[in-house]
Amino acid sequence: MNIIVYPTRNYIEERQLKDKVAVVIDVLRATSTIITALYNGCKEVIPADEIEEAVRLAKNYEKNTFILGGERNAEKIEGFHLSNSPCEYSRDQVENKTVLITTTNGTRAIKRAAYAKEVLLASFINITAICDYLEALGQDIAIVCAGTEGRFSADDVLAAGALIYGLHKKNIPIELDDLGLTAKFMYEHSMDDLHGVLSQTTHYSLLKDMGLQRDLDDCLRLDTAPIVPIYSDGIVRAWYNIVDMR
Ligand code: MLT
């Protein structure tokens, strides 16, 4: 299994991605939020690049059948129902609803990954489910770290490392590029203290300073939402709950 890791979505090349399975990671916080919404029973999630696009899409839905969510500068967008905090996407808020979401980096990374033959969404909260799914698929992988404003974000690379570490533990023969090797090394040396390692990084510090410690705790917990979200034809849906199938 060949694995390449993109530090941000800007590195995606259609040519490289089209014969691979893409795994998009935005730990803080877009993929953590979308996975949480799907785990809590929302019908589907539609990622949008722009605020206007999300608002326009919402016009296709009856009142009370959709949630408009997302952020700009990590804050709730005016007029939207929810921000980009995983804890807001509780079952009573999202069950059976369509979530239309736009974020600064994560939703754009998901849409850009659509060149791949299959697109999955990952974060620490579903890392083992994604490893199990990738093991069953047995295909080459491109891990797309969303990054922050076009720059490398350590939280995403650590989760990429967790994914590679999980596949390695399954004794799957893996070929890694340099960022993949670095990510695995980083994760192996920080898995017991993710908060400590990330505490001085840019995005973690920003969210902490905004009083969003609960988001940080929720996003850095392992395997609390064991589902496999698949993005296809503009929509993210939960494929299945691996734990229930065991
Ligand atoms: C993003 O997509 O840029 C992030 O999820 C930002 C955030 O809300 O923390």
Residues whose N, C-alpha, C, O or C-beta is under 5 A from the ligand:
A	BS01	MLT	L28 R29 A30 E71 A74 N84 T103 T104 N105 G106 T107
